[in-house]
Each structure stands twice: as C-alpha cells, then as structure tokens.
C-alpha cells in the first residue's frame, strides 16, 4: 500500500516543482540602483533587466527578434527605449539631465548605465515606466544608496513620479 502511495506523492511533488519553475519567470521585475559616488559627487544609475524580458519586449514593441547578446543595434534600441522611460527630477520637479555612460550584456542581464554630475538635491523624484505598457504587472524597483543607507521604491504601472528624501540623519 505504501509502495503505491509513494510514487503518487512523489509524482505530485515533482509536478508542483515543475509548475513553480514554469511560473517562476512570470513575475516581471527590473532593478535600478542609484549610487552616490563619493569621489566624484556624481549620481550613477545602473539599470538591470533580464535579457529574456528585454528581447520579448523588443519583439512586441519593435518587431525586433534579434539576439540582444550579439546584436549591437538591438542593444542600442533597448538602451534608447530605457532612456525614454526613466527620469529623475529634483524636489521642485525640475528634470535632471542624465547622460548615458553605456550598456552591456552580462550573463542573463542587460545593463544600462547613466549618470548625472553633482545633482546637489536633497530630494529626488523618480519615474520608471519601462516595460509597463507591455506588461501591466511589471514592477521597476529603484534603490538609492548613499552614505551607507538604502532607500527603495517599487514603481508599478500607474505610480507616476515617486519622491525619495536623500537627507540622512544619525537616527536613520
């Protein structure tokens, strides 16, 4: 009797594991880190997107089915797309001019780098809508790191601009 139950329970367990792996990538997320470089005073922005998501988005939006690992034009297209969907502003809402540093493919990720020279802002407003017109459930998490602390905001489709204080106090 146990011999018959064991194979069924093992099969059920394997089926649950297989379905969880199949659904594991259903969660659409990207991670953006904003770092303050203490040596230059500049703000450095690092965007990280899964290659699979980027290629899927390019195939839907631009009918581009090129391999992002090897096609320079496709990489440029996705970097340009990201520039249009990410913005920073100061506390009064004045847009900050981000310059593109570059982009690269590393493993399963597409990295896009930007910076702004000495933003001198106590409050940053951030907007990041990349891939949200394609996948309404897409979440873009932005982490800001400064002086040993991290603040985060998770941006969903209809969130618009979100405000983050950059002022640190000893209690934080």
C-alpha positions in Angstrom: 0.0 0.0 0.0 2.8 2.5 0.9 4.5 1.5 -2.3 1.5 2.7 -4.3 1.1 6.0 -2.4 4.8 6.9 -2.5 5.0 7.1 -6.3 1.8 9.2 -6.5 3.1 11.6 -3.8 6.5 11.8 -5.5 4.8 12.5 -8.8 2.6 15.2 -7.3 5.7 16.8 -5.7 7.6 16.8 -9.0 4.5 18.2 -10.8 4.3 21.1 -8.2 8.0 21.8 -8.6 7.8 21.8 -12.4 4.9 24.2 -12.4 6.6 26.5 -9.9 9.7 26.6 -12.2 7.4 27.3 -15.2 5.7 30.2 -13.4 8.9 31.5 -11.8 9.6 33.9 -14.5 6.0 35.2 -14.7 6.9 37.9 -12.2 8.2 40.8 -14.3 10.7 43.0 -12.4 13.7 45.2 -13.1 16.1 46.6 -10.7 17.7 50.0 -10.8 20.4 51.2 -8.4 21.2 54.8 -8.0 24.6 55.3 -6.3 26.3 58.4 -5.0 30.0 58.3 -5.9 31.8 60.0 -3.0 34.9 60.5 -5.1 33.2 62.5 -7.9 30.0 63.6 -6.2 28.1 62.2 -9.2 25.0 60.2 -9.2 25.4 56.9 -11.0 22.4 55.0 -12.3 22.6 51.2 -13.1 19.6 49.6 -14.7 19.4 45.8 -14.7 16.9 43.9 -16.9 16.6 40.3 -17.7 17.7 39.6 -21.3 14.6 37.4 -21.8 12.3 40.3 -20.8 14.2 42.8 -23.0 14.1 40.6 -26.0 10.5 39.8 -25.5 9.6 43.5 -25.2 11.6 44.3 -28.3 9.8 41.6 -30.3 6.4 43.0 -29.2 7.2 46.7 -29.4 9.6 46.9 -32.4 9.1 43.5 -34.1 12.8 43.1 -33.4 13.7 39.4 -32.8 17.4 39.9 -32.8 19.7 38.3 -30.2 20.5 41.0 -27.6 23.7 39.2 -26.7 25.3 39.8 -30.1 23.3 42.5 -32.0 24.7 46.0 -31.3 21.8 47.7 -33.0 19.3 45.8 -30.8 21.3 46.8 -27.7 21.2 50.5 -28.8 17.5 50.3 -29.4 16.8 48.9 -25.9 19.1 51.4 -24.3 17.2 54.2 -26.1 13.9 52.8 -25.0 15.1 52.8 -21.4 16.2 56.4 -21.7 12.7 57.4 -22.7 11.1 55.6 -19.7 13.3 56.7 -16.9 13.7 60.1 -15.4 14.9 61.9 -12.3 13.8 65.3 -11.1 14.7 67.4 -8.1 12.3 68.3 -5.2 10.7 71.1 -7.3 10.1 68.7 -10.2 12.9 70.1 -12.4 14.2 67.3 -14.7 17.8 66.3 -14.1 19.9 65.8 -17.2 21.1 62.2 -17.2 23.9 61.3 -19.6 24.4 57.9 -21.0 27.6 56.1 -19.9 27.0 52.9 -21.8 25.4 49.5 -21.8 26.4 45.9 -21.8 25.2 42.3 -21.7 26.5 40.3 -18.8 25.2 36.7 -18.5 21.4 36.8 -18.4 21.2 40.6 -17.8 21.2 43.7 -19.9 22.8 46.6 -18.0 22.3 50.2 -18.9 24.4 52.9 -17.2 23.7 56.6 -16.8 25.0 59.4 -14.6 24.4 63.0 -13.6 27.1 65.3 -12.4 26.7 66.5 -8.9 22.9 66.7 -8.7 23.0 68.7 -5.4 19.5 67.6 -4.5 18.0 66.8 -1.0 15.0 65.2 -2.6 14.8 63.1 -5.8 11.7 62.3 -7.7 11.9 59.2 -9.9 9.8 57.8 -12.7 10.4 54.5 -14.4 7.8 53.1 -16.7 9.9 50.7 -18.8 8.0 47.6 -20.0 4.8 48.6 -18.1 3.0 49.4 -21.3 3.7 45.8 -22.4 3.2 44.0 -19.1 0.8 45.9 -16.7 2.2 43.9 -13.8 5.8 45.0 -14.4 7.5 46.4 -11.3 10.6 48.5 -11.5 12.4 48.7 -8.2 14.6 51.7 -7.7 17.2 51.5 -4.9 19.1 54.7 -3.9 22.3 54.1 -1.9 24.1 57.0 -0.1 26.3 57.1 3.0 25.7 53.5 3.9 21.9 53.5 3.7 19.5 52.4 1.1 16.0 53.7 0.2 13.8 51.8 -2.2 10.7 52.4 -4.1 8.8 49.9 -6.2 7.1 51.5 -9.2 4.0 49.9 -10.7 2.3 50.9 -13.9 0.2 53.9 -12.6 2.5 55.2 -9.9 4.0 58.1 -11.9 6.6 60.2 -10.0 7.7 59.0 -6.6 9.7 61.1 -4.1 12.7 60.0 -2.1 14.5 62.1 0.5 18.3 62.0 0.2 18.9 63.7 3.6 20.4 61.4 6.1 20.2 61.9 9.9 22.0 59.9 12.6 18.8 58.1 13.6 18.3 56.6 10.1 
